[in-house]
Amino acid sequence: MDKQQLRKELVAKRENLSDKLGRIDLLTQAMRIWLMGRADSVIGAYWPIKGEFDPLPALHRWKEDGELMSLSAQHTKMRRIGLPVVHKTDMTLTFHVWYPGCEMEADAYNIPKPKDTEVITPTLLFVPCVGYTVSGGKAYRLGYGGGFYDRTLASLSPRPYTVGLAFDCARCDFEPQEHDMPLDRVLTDS
């Protein structure tokens, strides 16, 4: 099966999960528990489209928890969340500060992005997976085919720790290409 057909099938499967709310809850819990052991204060994420898991509620809770800890510990390391903005010239992403209620605008692909907020550099990056596979002991994501995350990860130094977010039904078999950047981890609803 070619990747375009595989993408269509995986998106349809994801959009039609009969127990999606339960799976969202499980993946949210997995994400929140996993974040407890991380020292990151700047995390990049994504605006969910086409039935993708929405990481933003869990990240907002992570940010609020960090603010409460900062108040009680008398330190000022504020946690920040960034959403991607596509740069048409080199087809890479930068991450701009996002918070609930910040002004948004549509990007070149009609996906909401923060309007006029500060550019930040994440040390941890949550990426959406249309699909994912494990090959040669490494995890690889199948995206929508634009290559934005692969180009961005290849250009960042230091490279952020990358975590794919997907429902179990997204695991599939495909052959990673030479330019595909491996993920450091994949979190799923199981």
Secondary structure, DSSP 4 states (H G I P E B T S, - for coil): --HHHHHHHHHHHHHT-TTHHHHHHHHHHHHHHHHTT---SEEE-----TT----HHHHHHHHHHHHHHHHHHT-----EEEEEEEETTTTEEEEEEE-TT--EEE-TTS-EEESS--EE--SEEEEE-SEEEEETTEEEEE-SSS-HHHHHHHH-SSPPEEEEE--GGGB------TTPPPBSEEE---
